[in-house]
Amino acid sequence: MPFTRRAGLAACLALGAAFAATAAETAYPTKPIRVIVPFAAGSTTDIIARAIADKMGASMGQTLVIDNRGGASGTIGQQAVATAAPDGYTIMIHSSSHTVSPSTFAKLPFDTVADFAGVTPISTLPNALVISPSKNIKTLKELVAAAKAKPGTINFASAGQGSATHLNAEKFKLAAKIDATNIPFKGSADAVTEVLSGRVDYYFSPIAPVIGQIKEGHLLALAVGSPKRAAALPDVPTTAEAGVPGSEFNFWIGMMAPAKTPRDIVNRLHDEVAKALASPEVKERFLKLGADAWTLKPEQFDAYIKDEIASNATLVKAAGLSPTP
């Protein structure tokens, strides 16, 4: 075969291979995508995941199947994703406890940074510092003053040791320089009941379980623990605005993938999340949950996770939490 014909054939084959590769990338996804949620069905993370998955599936032309893998504070689900094929067909929607587990477990079967690729945060969920009106405390400054007047006599509820509600309260305690005792419960329902009764002084509660009681006047929201005000409670100041700087705690839910997932797939997933968050249906569902939409570029999310692992390590140590063996 003449050289020019061979060269032309080689060029055609190379062009065909490049076209096939591009077509394969463009075709993603060609089958359902498994979304591992490391908590039980009905949890806030699960509800957020389902709201996003429905919209993303409609846009991408494939079903996003939620796979609840609860247990061991989320680490069972994390391990399943860390060891999954990095092909874009197994992803994870997890909470910010992803960045707490390296400090609360002495040993993990995965590397929280190296084994995952951040896609994007999906939402932040501000906690509202709620208190019973029977306590006759109407502002955050009054609460801090009461705690300082009688050190060690004030207590607060949490939805378990090391939970976001606990760490939010510990960060506030450190920033306010007060001595208050954690009273852990199995979940928000029990914690809210005890604060309503006045048996426990205050609670950094997720907004959804308490927004009804706040609006009806059964609970008073002194502040939200997040860096920004909550869309569901726009008139309630942040703890920093109310006089305790450095007390901000960001509880988030985000999407991650196995570490070696192709960058074009990671970017596609990021763009699909952003598109879903812009839809009126998702905005309405988030408002009812007390959730605020939040996105970052994948590389920004990776950097954020790395920084937060370090800051949570300091917080866990200050809170006196011992790692689980």
N, C-alpha and C positions, 0 to 999 in steps of 0.2 A: 504493500500500500504506500503511495507517495507520502512524503513527509507532511506536505500541506494538508492532505486529507486526514492523516493521523492526528495532526495538531488540532484540526477543526473538530474531529470526533471527540478528542479529549476535552476540548473547551465546552462542547455541548454536554458531555457527561458531567463535568464540573458544575455547569450552570443548572443542569437538571437536579443534581444532588442538593445544591444550594436552595433551589426552588422547593424541593421536597421538604427540606429542613424548615424553611420558612412557613410552608403550608402546615406542617405538623405543629409548629408553635402557635400559628394563628388559629388552628383548630381547637386548641385547649379551651374548655374541657370536652372530652369525647365520651365521658361516662360520669356517673354520680360522684360527688366529692364527699368524703367522710369528714365530719367536723367533730372532733373529740372535745367534750366539755368535761373537765375534771371534777364536776360536782353533780349532785342529784338533779333529776328533773324537777322543775318548779323553783329552783334556786334563782337568784337574781341574774347570775351569769348565764344560766340556761335560758331564761326568758329573753335576755338581750340577744343571745346567740340565735334563738329561733326567729326573732323579729328581723334580724339581719339576713339570716339564711333564706327566708322566704323570698325576700326582695332580690337577693343575689342570684338565687336559682332561676327566678323569672327572667332576669337580665342575661344570664350566662347560658340559658337553654339546657341546664342540667340540674338535677335535684341535689341540694346540699343536705345530707342525712346527718342528723344530730345523733351522736353516740355518747351517752352519759357514762363516764368512767370515774365515779366518785370513790372516795376513800383516801386515807392517809394525807389529809389536808391538800389534796390535789395532785400529789406526787405520782399516783398510779396512772392517771391520765397523762401527765407530763412524760413519764417514761415511755408510754405507748407511742407518743408522737416523736420523741427523741430517736426511737429505733425504727420508725416507719420509713418506707421508701420515699426519698425526696423528689417525688414526681408531681406534686401539686394535687394529689388525690387524697392526702391525709393532712388536715390542718387542725389547729387548736384554737379555741376561744377560751381564754383563761382570765382570771382576775389578777390584781397586783400582788396577791399572795405568791405569785410566781417569783417575785423578787424578795419575798420574806423567807421562803423555804430554805435557802442556803444558810440562814442564820438560826432557824428553828429545828433543823435536822443535823445531827453530827456527821452523817454521811448520806449522800444521795447517789442513786444509780445512774445519774446523768450529770452533765455540766450545764448549768442554767444559762450560761452565756454561749459556750461553744457549740452546743447541740441544737440550738434553735435560731431561726431567722425571723426577726420581727417583721410583720407585715404592716400593721398600724394599730394604734389604740382605736377603740370604737366609741367608748363613752367614759365619762367620769361620773361617779355617783357620790355626791356630797352627803356627808353625815350631818344631821341636825342635832345640836346639843339641846335636848329637851329636859324639862323639869316640871314637876307638878306645881300648879298655882298655889297649892296649900303651903308651899315652902316660903312664900312671901319674898321671893327673890325675882326681880323683874329685869335685871340686866346682867351681863357677863361680869362686869366690874363688881357688882354686889356679890356674885357667887365667889369670885376670887377673894374678896374681902372677908366673906364668911369663913372660907377655908383657912385663910391666914390667921383669923382671930382665934380659931380653935383647931390647931394642927392635928391631923390624924382622925378627926371626927367625921369628916365628909367622905362619902363613898360614891362610886359610880358603877353602873352596870356595863357588861360587855357580853357579846355573843360568843364567848369562849376565849381562852388564853391564846394570844397571838393572832386573833382575828383582826380585821380592819377596824372594827369598832373599838377593840382593845388598844391597838397601836395608836389610833387617832386620839384616844383619851390620854394615853401615856405621853404622847408628844405635847398635848395641851398642858398636862400636869408639869412637865419639865419646863416648858416655856413660861408658864405662869408662876413657877417656883412655889407650888403648893404641895401639901402632903395629903393625898387622897387614896382610898383603898379600892382596888378592883374587886367587884363581885361578879364572877363569871356565870353565865347561864348557857343553856344548850342552844339557844337561838334568840332572835329578836323578839318573838312573841312573848316569851317569859320575861325578858328584860323590860319590855314596854309595860307589861302588867305591873311589875314591881315599882316602876317609876310612877305610874298612874296612882298607885296606892300610897305613894310617899314613903314606902319602906326603903327604897333606894333613892339617893339624892338626884342623880342625873345620868344621862345616857347619850352617847354620840350614836344616834340611830340612823339607819338608812331612812330616806325620806318617805318612801312608799308606805311602810307600816304605820307611820305616825301622822301623815298629812291630814287625815280626817280628824284626828283628835286635836291637832293644832288649830284647824279651822273652826272646830266646835268649841274651842276654849278649854278643853280638858287637859291639854298640855301646852306649855309655853316654850317656844323655840327662842333661845337666847342668842344663838349664832349658828352658822354652819362652819364645819371644820375644814372646808376646801379652800384652795387658793383664790377662787372666784365665787361670787354669789351664785346660788342655785336658781335656775330658771323657774322651778316650781315654787320657790319661796323668795321672790325678788326683793321683798322688803326686809328680809332677815340679813343682818351683816355677817361678814366672815369673822372668825375669832380674832384675826389680825386687826380688822377694822374696829372691832369692839374693844380693843385695848390690849391684846396679847400677841405681839408680833413674834414671828418664828414658830407659830403653832399650826401652820398649814399642813394638812395631810391630804394627799391626792389618792383616792381609791378609784382605780380604773379597771376597765375590762377591755381586752385587746385580742388581736389575732396574731398567731405565730405559725410557723411551718418548720419542718425539719431543716437543719442547717444548710444542706447542700441543694435545696430546692432551686431550680434555675431562676435567675434574677428576673427574666421576662415574665415568669409565672407569678413571682412575688409581686411585681409591679402591677400585673393584671388584677390580682386579688385586692391590692391596695385601692386601685381605681374603682373596682366594683363596690367595695365597702363605702367609699366616699359617695358614690352614686346612690347607694341605698340610703345613706344617712340624709341625703338631700330630699328624699321623698316625703310627702305630707303624711303618709301612713306611719312611717317610722318616727317622724317628729312627734306625732300625736301619742304614740305608744311610749316614747321616751319621757314625755312630759308627765304622763300618768305614773311612771316609775320613779320620777324624780331624778332621771338621768339626763346628762347633758352630752351632746355629741362632741367627739374630740378625735382628730386625726393628726398623724405625723407621717412624713416620708419614711420608708423602711429603714434607711440608714440612721435617721434621727431617732426612731423608736429603739433601735439597737443600742445607741448611745445612751438614751434615757434609761433603759433597763439596767445597763451596766452601772450608771451613776446611782440608781435607786437601790441596787443590791448593797452598795457600800453604805448609803445613808440609813437603810433599814438595819444593817448590821449594828450600827452605832445605837439606833433606837432600841433594838431588842436587848442589847447589852445593858443600856440604861434602865430598861424596864425590869431587869433581873430575871429574864426568861431563860431557862436552861434548855439547851438543845435536846431533842428526842434522840435517843441512841439509835 
